Amino acid sequence: MSCCAPGAEMALEVAAEAAASPSSEEIKLASRSLGGDIHQTDLSVPTVHCGACIQAIETALGTVENVESARVNLSTKRVSIRWRGDNVPPFFAVIGRLGYQAHLFDPEIHEKDRTLSELIRAVAVAGFAAGNIMLLSVSVWSGAEGATRDLFHWLSALIAIPALAFAGGIFFRSAANALRHGRMNMDVPIAVGVSLAYAMSLYETINHGEHAYFDASVSLLFFLLIGRTLDHVMRERARTAVNGLTRLAARGSVVLLDDGIREYVPVTELAPGMRLLIAAGERIPVDGDIVGGNSDLDCSIVSGESAPKAVSVGAHVQAGTLNLTGPLTMQATAAAKDSFLAEMVRLMEAAEGGRSRYRRIADRVSALYAPVVHLAALATFLGWMAASGDWHRAMTIAIAVLIITCPCALGLAVPIVQVMAARRLFEAGVMVKDGSAMERLAAVDTAVLDKTGTLTLGQPRLVNAASIDPAMLAIAADMAAHSRHPFSKALAIYGGARGRAKFDRVQEEPGFGIEASAGGDTWRLGRRGWAGWKARTGDEGRYGGFGGTVLAKNGRIVACFAFEDVTRADAKAAVERLKDAGIAVEMLSGDTARACGEAAAAVGIEDFVPALLPSGKVERIETLTRAGHKVLMVGDGLNDTPALAAAHVSMAPATAADIGRKAADFVFLRESLLAVPLALDVSRHAGRLIRQNIAIAIVYNAVAVPIAILGHVTPLIAAIAMSASSLIVIANAMRLQATAKAAPEAAPARRRTDVIRAAHP
């Protein structure tokens, strides 16, 4: 027995936890300065799993001195803490007192998902045990008596032991940890009910009783584990987006030293002023300026546009962009932690943290569940003890109350509908990645769409082939076959059925175009100023204008090529359906105002903002959110990733960048944009069914609990009633598959053109 007072015990506990925690210096090194004396420290808390965890951690950290704010990201299992001053607050001690293990977040460490493996094994064990115990129970229900009945009860008891120890361990550990640290959670009544049901069943078996409830306790575990596994799988899929974005960062770069020696330096050691050598095919490691070379860059992470950007001496480049065609020498202007890609990661983390504050319907309903159930069972036991003095009868009725109110129906209410809705969407070519996404999608009132790759396919197409001399088109197509530039690929499509031009030499000039020689003539395909260095005034009218890409012979322009992106199938119809459903539709893009205007007019969108960087898209979404709107973001590019995370809910096409797909809650696999209104319709229907299921669970408890308290229900009947409520919930969820898709209700779509013009004159 301890001789310490409660306060001393708490002090010893804090001291022990602090001893196992990183030192203040280690925490400071891992923290990021936000300016002034404000710092941010990110912790990994793998055992966070529900809304109650979020509330407990944020509330506890919020009371710590010098802590400005604390935000828990349930998807990534991280806690971001902003604190002030030079003295590090006791993060680890506070979190440890709540029963959670925490460590400093390290982006290089990717932990294996052991929880999912444990849940799957637990479901298998509980299902096997429940099936076998049910078979034995059928014999008892059929009239087995005496020694035969006792034998079946003992066999059931033996089968239930490993099931309770292994499958039930998930709930027992969670409940014990919560109680040990002075908290309550939904696992406490589950653990108590299962344990008491087994104990009373064992008592009945030892005393040759007629009834035992081993089947009730194990079946209860089986149903609850199914719901928890589905919930964990859907949440886990959202955790890889930030990690995937960080993989775009270069691991290092070749640095050109003052004495001409080349040395490879890790990205964390790159500093402003260093001269870096970037080969074709490498990513830019940090922000900087080009001091040598010409090339084309894939800047889709910045602008979202598929067309490469030509760069030469003097151009500013940003971390994460991909060097496509030629070697470059650049001078770093920022360290890795201050570069564009790092800012992208921070934007996404902040946005995901904000989104994770959304509490799911089941979490909100279950917040009051545990104390109410315990009080009801305890009051039942005390009442019957006072009335009858029979502890056995009082305990049996109290167990019946616990079992009949076990959250099986409530636990299945949300995940079973989500599974049905996910299946229906999958059949329509839409993948659901986040279990709460459909709840959030059903609540949106604004849809924000990216242009390139979303409203369009992101594939340039030659549109003026009919007006070009076929001979010149054939030569251009043959030259374009030597390049992987998107415009060259579009031109090369026309070269298949034409005669191949005979060139003596073909060479690509990175950032400018392709030069070829044949019979003493020099041909150039590429940028106007480079290819047509002898162009004369008046040639614009003759060759259709000096836009984009031109073909020149000996410096004289002989053909001009115009390209456009292909609009996604049914994009206009999709926009109209969103408007009919009462959704305001906007377009945000990094492209030019002219290109955005043409695309918006083609699909029927009145409100759009062009030339936006990733931060601009996030700012626009945050502005709408502050105004009280629930925003759906549909985008595909690397530059859309922070906006996808910042939105209330997000979607991306399967053709999107890998990071964009991971950040999105929905991914549609087909070219048609009708997947967006379809997902909205299904989510709204699923939302109605979820509310109905929760209402069913509440009504069931409102009717069943008084009957159980009055002693008219045995634990066996309670188990049957509990199972019946679960079956009713499942049957109601099945209606999502059986019912034909209802047409969306017509509602006037709102416009915010004036707001956009005020913000972007």
Buried (B, 14 or more C-beta within 10 A) or exposed (E): EEEEEEEEEEEEBBEEBBEEBBEEEEBBEBBBEEEEEEBBBBBBBBBBBBBBBBBBBBEBBEEBEBBEEBBBBBBBBBBBBBBBEEEBBBBBBBBBBBBBEBBBBEEEEEEEBEBEEBBBEBBBBBBBBBBBBBEBBEEBEEEBEEEEBBBBBBBBBEBBEEBBEBBBEBBBEBBBBBBEBEBBBBBBBBBBBBBBBBEBBBBBBEEEBEBBBBBBBBBBBBBBBBBBBBBBBBBBBBBBBBBBBBEBBBEBBBBBEEEEEEEEBEBEEBEEEBBBBBEBEBBBBBBBEBBBBBBBBBBBBBBBBBBBBBBBEEBEBBBBBBBBBBBBBBBBBBBBBEBBBBBBBBBBBBBBBBBBBBBBBBBEBBBEBBEEBBEBBEEBBEBBBEEEEEEEBBBBBBBBBBBBBBBBBBBBBBBBBBBBBBEBBEEBBBBBBBBBBBBBBBBBBBBBBBBBBBBBBBBBBBEBBEEBEEEBBBBBBBBBBBBEBBBBBBBBEBBEEBEEBEBEEBEBBBBBBBBBEBEEEBBBBBBBEBBBEEBEEEBBEEBBBBBBBBBBBEEBBBBBBBBBBEBBBBBBBBBBBBBBBBBBBBBBBBBEEEBBBBBBEBBBBBBBBBBBBBBBBBBBBBBBBEEEBBBBBBBBBBBBBBBBBBBBBBBBBBBBBBBBBBBBBBBBEBBBBBBBBBBBBBBBBBBBBBEBBBEBBBEBBEEBBEBBBEBEBBBBBBBBBBBBBBEBBBEBBBBBEEEEEEEBEEEEBBBBEEBBEEEBE
